Each structure stands twice: as structure tokens, then as C-alpha cells.
Amino acid sequence: MAANMNAATQWNPLQLQAIWRELEDQVHPFSHVLSIRGETFRQLDAAAKLFIARKFMEHVQESVLYVIDGNGVDRVYLGAPKHLVDGGGTILRPPGNNLYWIRPAVHKVTTATLIAPPAPPKHVKIPRPPNAYILYRKERHHHVKNSNPGITNNEISQLLGKAWNLESREVRQKYKDMSEKVKQALLEKHPDYQYRPRRPSERRRRRRNAQSQDQQDNTATNNATTSPGDASAAAATPSDSTDTV
């Protein structure tokens, strides 16, 4: 579903910018796939589709393509192929020029849509906005896990903590800027938000749960291998990741 690079458009620049603003409202550091209603997509010509694709590429820093929802929903998605097939998704090209994206029933997609989701009920706890290191770790977690089968979450955190400490100032600043954007978006949506630290009992409970999960991961790894490796690596404490709200 490629757009003609030299195609003329029936949309003027102001209209194209307005279309992108509607989509951009939902673009954030965790969105890798853009979702567009089928009715809206069919109104766009080739040049307008190319304009949207280029704008989204500025966000994901990867080549992207359009795919039609192959699960029966009237939607078109825009994203990098690796994110479309992540979790078991499949891209198909039946006779014709259109690509279709088939997603497993349990596959969840983080998308940017033309319709903003409703505000959460007041009783729902608002999560604390992630700091720069949390965004860095979340973006790289699956890459490390896929490259190291059997690695535990605690070991992944150790590796990424060391990697963060070795990153350049430019890379750190990139994630600090992303963190600030997430923080500002949260404050705009919830102007009364205040960070409330967890109680000591809650912190102890979360540590016990994390230790229990790592023990289960280690047991599964030992059962699956004949020569378990040394899991005594020291924990790395990322620096420059103490942003607060």
C-alpha cells in the first residue's frame, strides 16, 4: 500500500496539518502503530497518505507501511513491519496491491486513534509518569529478552542499568525530553495530579513479588538447561533517572 512520492494532493497544507493533529493527539513514546478509521483513510489520496506516513516516521524513526485490518474491523494501521508481526501478527498480500494485518485474538496493540479514549473514572489510580530511564528500559526490554532466551527480568534490569550508565549525553537527553512530554501530557489531562509515594508495606510487598517471580524464572531456566550459568551478577543502579513530578 505504497504512496506515489510525486503525487499531487487535493488537500491543502492546512487541511493536511489538521488531519495530522487529530492523529498526533494520541502519539506518545509507547505508540508504535497508528490506527485510522477505514472511512477516514478512504478519503485520503496518495499524497495525503504519504504526508501522514512521513510525520509518523519522525516519531518512530523507522520505515512504515499501511496495512488493512484483517480481523474484520474497518480500520487501517500504519507502523513498522517488526511491530506489526510482534506477538504473532501476520502480514498478508492477497491478489491486489493491499496488505492485510492478521492479529491473534490475544494480541494487544498500542495505537493512536482519531477518537480520544474517555477519561478514567475518578476512583482509578493515575499511574506516575515514567522517568527517562524507565522509558529507555521499556523500549529495550523485549529486544534484550528476545536476544537472550531464559534471561530473568532482574537480569534484564541489570543489563539495561549498565547500558544506561554508558549512554551518551545525547541519548539520555532524548529520553529526558520524552519523559517531560509524557509528564506534561499527564498534567494537562489531570491538573490536580500529585505524586504520592508508596507506603513501606506496599514497597515490601512489591519486592517480595518481584523476588518470587525471579525465583520462578530461574527455576524454569534451570529445568530447561543442562549447565546453568552463574546468576550472581551485581545489580546496576542507573544514574540520571530520578525525575520526579
PyMOL commands that set and color helices and strands:
alter all, ss='L'
color gray80, all
select helices_A, chain A and resi 13-24+38-42+46-60+81-85+132-147+153-166+169-189+200-224
alter helices_A, ss='H'
color red, helices_A
select strands_A, chain A and resi 33-37+65-69+75-79+90-92+100-102+111-112
alter strands_A, ss='S'
color yellow, strands_A
deselect
rebuild
show_as cartoon
